[in-house]
Amino acid sequence: MIVSRRQKLIIILLLTYWPALFVLAHIPIPQLVRKADVSDKNLHFIAYLILVFLLWFAFSPDRKVSGRRVAVWLVFAAGICYGVLDELLQGVVAGRSCDVMDFVADLTGVITGLIIFTFFTFWPALLIVTGITVFALTNLARVSLAELMPAANVAFHLSAYAFFAALWIQNINLFSSIRAPKIKWLIVASVLPLCFLAAVKFFSVAAGRDFRWQDVVIAAAGILAVVVATYLFAFVRCRRIETSADA
Protein backbone atom coordinates (compact mmCIF):
# COMPACT_ATOMS: atom_id res chain seq x y z
CA MET A 1 0.00 0.00 0.00
CA ILE A 2 1.34 3.41 -1.01
CA VAL A 3 1.26 5.94 1.81
CA SER A 4 0.82 9.52 0.62
CA ARG A 5 2.72 12.46 2.05
CA ARG A 6 -0.47 13.75 3.65
CA GLN A 7 -1.14 10.39 5.27
CA LYS A 8 2.42 10.25 6.62
CA LEU A 9 1.99 13.71 8.14
CA ILE A 10 -1.36 12.76 9.72
CA ILE A 11 0.19 9.62 11.21
CA ILE A 12 3.07 11.65 12.65
CA LEU A 13 0.60 14.14 14.14
CA LEU A 14 -1.46 11.27 15.58
CA LEU A 15 1.61 9.66 17.14
CA THR A 16 2.47 13.02 18.70
CA TYR A 17 -1.02 14.11 19.72
CA TRP A 18 -2.26 10.89 21.32
CA PRO A 19 0.62 10.46 23.80
CA ALA A 20 0.46 14.18 24.63
CA LEU A 21 -3.28 13.86 25.25
CA PHE A 22 -2.68 10.89 27.54
CA VAL A 23 -0.04 12.74 29.56
CA LEU A 24 -2.11 15.90 29.93
CA ALA A 25 -5.16 13.90 31.01
CA HIS A 26 -3.26 11.99 33.68
CA ILE A 27 -1.44 14.70 35.57
CA PRO A 28 -2.97 16.87 38.31
CA ILE A 29 -5.01 19.74 36.85
CA PRO A 30 -2.68 22.75 36.40
CA GLN A 31 -3.41 25.72 38.62
CA LEU A 32 -3.73 27.97 35.57
CA VAL A 33 -6.60 25.83 34.25
CA ARG A 34 -8.32 26.07 37.62
CA LYS A 35 -7.95 29.86 37.62
CA ALA A 36 -9.38 30.05 34.10
CA ASP A 37 -12.42 28.08 35.31
CA VAL A 38 -12.38 25.99 32.15
CA SER A 39 -15.29 23.72 31.24
CA ASP A 40 -13.67 20.28 31.25
CA LYS A 41 -16.56 18.82 29.26
CA ASN A 42 -15.72 21.14 26.37
CA LEU A 43 -12.07 20.13 26.63
CA HIS A 44 -13.01 16.45 26.47
CA PHE A 45 -15.23 17.08 23.44
CA ILE A 46 -12.52 18.98 21.56
CA ALA A 47 -9.79 16.49 22.49
CA TYR A 48 -11.75 13.51 21.14
CA LEU A 49 -13.00 15.38 18.09
CA ILE A 50 -9.38 16.05 17.10
CA LEU A 51 -8.37 12.50 18.01
CA VAL A 52 -11.04 10.91 15.82
CA PHE A 53 -10.14 13.32 12.99
CA LEU A 54 -6.53 12.12 13.09
CA LEU A 55 -7.54 8.48 13.47
CA TRP A 56 -9.96 8.49 10.55
CA PHE A 57 -7.79 10.35 8.08
CA ALA A 58 -4.76 8.28 9.09
CA PHE A 59 -6.80 5.27 7.91
CA SER A 60 -8.47 6.96 4.93
CA PRO A 61 -6.86 10.29 3.99
CA ASP A 62 -8.99 10.76 0.85
CA ARG A 63 -12.34 9.20 1.73
CA LYS A 64 -15.50 10.06 3.60
CA VAL A 65 -16.80 7.87 6.41
CA SER A 66 -18.94 4.96 5.27
CA GLY A 67 -20.64 2.54 7.65
CA ARG A 68 -19.86 -0.27 5.24
CA ARG A 69 -16.12 0.10 5.78
CA VAL A 70 -14.34 -1.77 8.57
CA ALA A 71 -12.08 1.25 9.22
CA VAL A 72 -14.90 3.40 10.58
CA TRP A 73 -15.82 0.80 13.18
CA LEU A 74 -12.18 0.39 14.17
CA VAL A 75 -11.89 4.16 14.66
CA PHE A 76 -15.14 4.24 16.62
CA ALA A 77 -14.04 1.33 18.82
CA ALA A 78 -10.61 2.90 19.38
CA GLY A 79 -12.20 6.19 20.48
CA ILE A 80 -14.67 4.51 22.82
CA CYS A 81 -12.18 2.06 24.35
CA TYR A 82 -9.66 4.80 24.93
CA GLY A 83 -12.35 7.00 26.48
CA VAL A 84 -13.25 4.25 28.97
CA LEU A 85 -9.59 3.57 29.77
CA ASP A 86 -8.91 7.30 30.10
CA GLU A 87 -11.65 7.78 32.70
CA LEU A 88 -10.68 4.66 34.67
CA LEU A 89 -7.07 5.77 34.90
CA GLN A 90 -8.04 9.31 35.88
CA GLY A 91 -9.67 7.82 38.96
CA VAL A 92 -6.22 7.09 40.41
CA VAL A 93 -4.66 10.48 39.60
CA ALA A 94 -4.52 13.01 42.42
CA GLY A 95 -7.00 15.84 41.87
CA ARG A 96 -8.89 14.00 39.12
CA SER A 97 -11.83 11.62 39.16
CA CYS A 98 -13.60 9.04 37.01
CA ASP A 99 -16.61 10.93 35.63
CA VAL A 100 -19.34 9.40 33.49
CA MET A 101 -20.21 12.81 32.04
CA ASP A 102 -16.61 13.24 30.88
CA PHE A 103 -16.99 9.96 28.98
CA VAL A 104 -20.24 11.24 27.48
CA ALA A 105 -18.34 14.32 26.27
CA ASP A 106 -15.66 12.01 24.81
CA LEU A 107 -18.31 9.93 23.07
CA THR A 108 -20.00 13.06 21.72
CA GLY A 109 -16.69 14.21 20.25
CA VAL A 110 -16.14 10.86 18.54
CA ILE A 111 -19.67 10.66 17.12
CA THR A 112 -19.67 14.31 16.01
CA GLY A 113 -16.41 13.76 14.17
CA LEU A 114 -17.62 10.66 12.37
CA ILE A 115 -20.85 12.42 11.35
CA ILE A 116 -18.87 15.36 9.94
CA PHE A 117 -16.54 13.03 8.05
CA THR A 118 -19.54 11.25 6.54
CA PHE A 119 -20.31 14.39 4.54
CA PHE A 120 -16.91 16.02 4.08
CA THR A 121 -13.51 14.95 2.82
CA PHE A 122 -10.19 15.95 4.40
CA TRP A 123 -9.89 19.68 3.67
CA PRO A 124 -13.50 20.72 4.39
CA ALA A 125 -13.48 18.47 7.47
CA LEU A 126 -10.27 20.08 8.72
CA LEU A 127 -11.81 23.53 8.23
CA ILE A 128 -14.89 22.54 10.24
CA VAL A 129 -12.91 20.86 13.03
CA THR A 130 -10.65 23.92 13.24
CA GLY A 131 -13.67 26.22 13.42
CA ILE A 132 -15.27 24.16 16.20
CA THR A 133 -11.97 24.07 18.10
CA VAL A 134 -11.38 27.82 17.82
CA PHE A 135 -14.97 28.54 18.83
CA ALA A 136 -14.77 26.23 21.85
CA LEU A 137 -11.34 27.40 23.01
CA THR A 138 -12.51 31.01 22.81
CA ASN A 139 -15.56 30.34 24.95
CA LEU A 140 -14.70 27.45 27.25
CA ALA A 141 -12.96 29.55 29.92
CA ARG A 142 -15.06 31.76 32.17
CA VAL A 143 -12.04 33.93 32.96
CA SER A 144 -10.47 35.85 30.07
CA LEU A 145 -7.23 34.35 28.79
CA ALA A 146 -6.02 37.91 28.22
CA GLU A 147 -5.99 38.44 31.99
CA LEU A 148 -4.11 35.23 32.78
CA MET A 149 -1.74 34.95 29.82
CA PRO A 150 -1.66 38.10 27.64
CA ALA A 151 1.08 36.82 25.30
CA ALA A 152 -0.66 33.45 24.80
CA ASN A 153 -3.93 35.26 24.12
CA VAL A 154 -2.31 37.32 21.35
CA ALA A 155 -0.62 34.26 19.86
CA PHE A 156 -3.87 32.29 19.91
CA HIS A 157 -5.96 34.94 18.16
CA LEU A 158 -3.28 35.64 15.56
CA SER A 159 -2.39 32.04 14.71
CA ALA A 160 -5.81 30.38 15.10
CA TYR A 161 -7.65 32.76 12.77
CA ALA A 162 -4.74 32.89 10.31
CA PHE A 163 -4.82 29.09 10.14
CA PHE A 164 -8.59 29.11 9.65
CA ALA A 165 -8.19 31.60 6.79
CA ALA A 166 -5.46 29.47 5.19
CA LEU A 167 -7.73 26.41 5.32
CA TRP A 168 -10.61 28.37 3.80
CA ILE A 169 -8.33 29.49 0.96
CA GLN A 170 -7.28 25.88 0.38
CA ASN A 171 -10.94 24.89 0.08
CA ILE A 172 -11.62 27.75 -2.33
CA ASN A 173 -8.72 26.66 -4.51
CA LEU A 174 -9.91 23.04 -4.51
CA PHE A 175 -13.66 23.44 -4.93
CA SER A 176 -14.21 26.83 -6.59
CA SER A 177 -13.53 28.15 -10.06
CA ILE A 178 -12.57 31.54 -8.59
CA ARG A 179 -8.81 32.02 -8.68
CA ALA A 180 -6.45 34.64 -7.30
CA PRO A 181 -5.42 37.31 -8.19
CA LYS A 182 -8.99 38.33 -9.04
CA ILE A 183 -10.74 40.90 -6.83
CA LYS A 184 -13.69 38.51 -6.49
CA TRP A 185 -11.30 35.91 -5.02
CA LEU A 186 -10.00 38.48 -2.54
CA ILE A 187 -13.54 39.16 -1.32
CA VAL A 188 -14.55 35.51 -1.12
CA ALA A 189 -11.33 34.60 0.70
CA SER A 190 -11.89 37.33 3.31
CA VAL A 191 -15.62 37.18 3.99
CA LEU A 192 -16.06 33.77 5.64
CA PRO A 193 -13.09 34.03 8.07
CA LEU A 194 -14.16 37.55 9.10
CA CYS A 195 -17.79 36.45 9.51
CA PHE A 196 -16.59 33.49 11.58
CA LEU A 197 -14.61 35.87 13.80
CA ALA A 198 -17.68 38.08 14.22
CA ALA A 199 -19.87 35.07 15.10
CA VAL A 200 -17.42 33.81 17.73
CA LYS A 201 -17.15 37.21 19.37
CA PHE A 202 -20.91 37.78 19.22
CA PHE A 203 -21.48 34.49 21.02
CA SER A 204 -18.88 35.49 23.63
CA VAL A 205 -20.70 38.73 24.32
CA ALA A 206 -24.09 36.97 24.42
CA ALA A 207 -22.63 34.49 26.92
CA GLY A 208 -21.62 37.37 29.19
CA ARG A 209 -17.88 37.35 28.49
CA ASP A 210 -15.81 40.49 28.16
CA PHE A 211 -15.47 41.93 24.66
CA ARG A 212 -11.96 43.04 23.73
CA TRP A 213 -11.44 45.06 20.56
CA GLN A 214 -7.74 44.18 20.76
CA ASP A 215 -8.55 40.49 20.23
CA VAL A 216 -10.75 41.28 17.22
CA VAL A 217 -8.06 43.46 15.65
CA ILE A 218 -5.36 40.82 16.20
CA ALA A 219 -7.53 38.03 14.77
CA ALA A 220 -8.58 40.16 11.78
CA ALA A 221 -4.93 41.04 11.17
CA GLY A 222 -4.07 37.33 11.07
CA ILE A 223 -6.87 36.66 8.59
CA LEU A 224 -6.04 39.57 6.30
CA ALA A 225 -2.31 38.84 6.42
CA VAL A 226 -2.90 35.33 5.05
CA VAL A 227 -5.41 36.50 2.44
CA VAL A 228 -3.30 39.40 1.19
CA ALA A 229 -0.07 37.36 1.19
CA THR A 230 -1.76 34.61 -0.85
CA TYR A 231 -3.23 37.18 -3.25
CA LEU A 232 0.12 38.94 -3.77
CA PHE A 233 1.93 35.64 -4.27
CA ALA A 234 -0.57 34.66 -6.96
CA PHE A 235 -0.34 38.10 -8.54
CA VAL A 236 3.45 37.95 -8.77
CA ARG A 237 3.32 34.41 -10.16
CA CYS A 238 0.82 35.45 -12.85
CA ARG A 239 3.02 38.39 -13.82
CA ARG A 240 6.02 36.11 -14.16
CA ILE A 241 4.06 33.69 -16.33
CA GLU A 242 2.85 36.54 -18.56
CA THR A 243 6.38 37.93 -18.85
CA SER A 244 7.75 34.50 -19.77
CA ALA A 245 5.00 34.05 -22.38
CA ASP A 246 5.75 37.46 -23.95
CA ALA A 247 9.44 36.69 -24.07
Secondary structure, DSSP 8 states (H G I E B T S, - for coil): ----HHHHHHHHHHHHHHHHHHHHHTS---HHHHHHTB-HHHHHHHHHHHHHHHHHHHH-TT----TTSHHHHHHHHHHHHHHHHHHHHHTTSTT----HHHHHHHHHHHHHHHHHHHH--HHHHHHHHHHHHHHHHHHSBSS-HHHH-HHHHHHHHHHHHHHHHHHHHHHHHHH-S--TTSHHHHHHHHHHHHHHHHHHHHHHHHTT----HHHHHHHHHHHHHHHHHHHHHHHHHHHHHHHHHH-
